[in-house]
């Protein structure tokens, strides 16, 4: 892309899609902020999110981080597909907690995108940190 070409704005399209997304509705996720290269998604944890040890299932935390990752990366290159996702679960969360996942795109190129995600609770406590890689899909 040359320096004088406009970057497409996918934010409005993604916001519209977010209202009808099945997995987000099923898990109770809500897109609260989206701008090019940044997204914020929230989710209130329920007793149904516990595993057999009585702790919040790590896959729920990962799903929230992944949702923010999807919005953030696709806000710059739509569609983009995840090729790698790495998460570090740092602290536990509990039913009733309101988790917030934020994605910041570090690089969005013609061949690869790299993003960093954080998940915090309502008190700002860090629950997880993640990184992800995407590839843009040309139609």
N, C-alpha and C positions, 0 to 999 in steps of 0.2 A: 504494500500500500504506500503510495507516495504521500508526502507531507501535506498536500492540499486536498486529499480526499476526506470526506466526512466519515466519521465512525458511526455505524448504524446504532440507533437507540432501541434496544430490546427491552428496556425496563417496563414500558407500558404493556407490551405483549405478555411479559412474564407475570405482571401484577394481575392481568386479566385471567391468565391460565391458573394462577394460584387459587382462585375462588372455586375452581371445579376439579382440583386435583384429588384423586381418590385416596392415595396413601396419606396425604397430609390431613384430610378429613378424618380418616380412620384412626390415626394416632393423636388427633387433636392439636396438630401443629398450626401455627398462624404466622404468616409473613407480616412483619411489622415495619420493616424498612428495607428499601431496595434502591440502590443507585449504581451507576456503572462501576463494577469492580468491588461492590460491597453489598452484603445482605445481613439482615437480622431476623431470626425466626425464634418464636417462643413456644413453649409447651408446658402445660401443668401435668405433673406426674400423678398417676392414679394407683390404687392398690393393684390393679390388673397389670401394672408394669413391673411387679416384683417377680423374682425368680424363686426357686425352691429353697434358697437360703434366706428368704425374706428380705433380700436386697434388690434395689432397682437393677434390672437386667442391663448389662453393658450395651447390648444391641439397641436398646431404646436411646441411650445417650448418643451412640454412633449414628443412629437414624436421624436424630435432630441435627447433628453436625453435618451429616451428608446432605440434608435438605438445604441448609444454609450454603453449603458448597455448591450445590446444583444451581441455586439462584445466583450466587455471586459469579460463578464461572460463565453461566449462560447469559448473564447481563452484558457481557463483552463479546461473546462469540456464540451465536445460537444457530444450530445446536452444537453443544459440546458434550462429549461422553467421557465419563470417568474411566481412567485406566489404572489408577492406583489410589489407595486411601490408607492412611496410617493414623492410628489414634492411640493416645496415652490416656488411660483413665487414671486420674490423679486423686480424686476424692469421691466419696459416696454421695448419693442423693437419696431423698426420701419422698414417699408419697405426699403430695401437697406442695412440694417444691415447685417453683416456677423456674424452669430452665430457659436460658437464652443462649442461642448459638449465633456467633458472628463469623462471617467469612470475609477475608480480605484477599483479593487476587494480587499476588506478588508479580506474576508475569502472565501476559496473555499474548501469545505469538501465533504465527501462521501454522506452526506445527505442534506446539505444546503450551499448556497453561498450567500454572502452579499457584496453589492457594493455601492459605493458613486459616485454620478455624480454632475458635475457643468456645467452650461451653461453661457458663457460670450459673450459679443459682441466684435467687432473689436478693441475697446479701452480698453478691459480688464475688463469692468464693469460687475459685477455679475448680471445675469438676473434670474437665478434659481439654487436651490440646490435640490438634490433628493437622495433617497436611494431606494435600491431594493433588493429583495430576490429571489433566484432561487433554483430549485432542479435539480440535475443531473438526466438525464433519461438514464437508462441502456438498451441497446438494446440486 
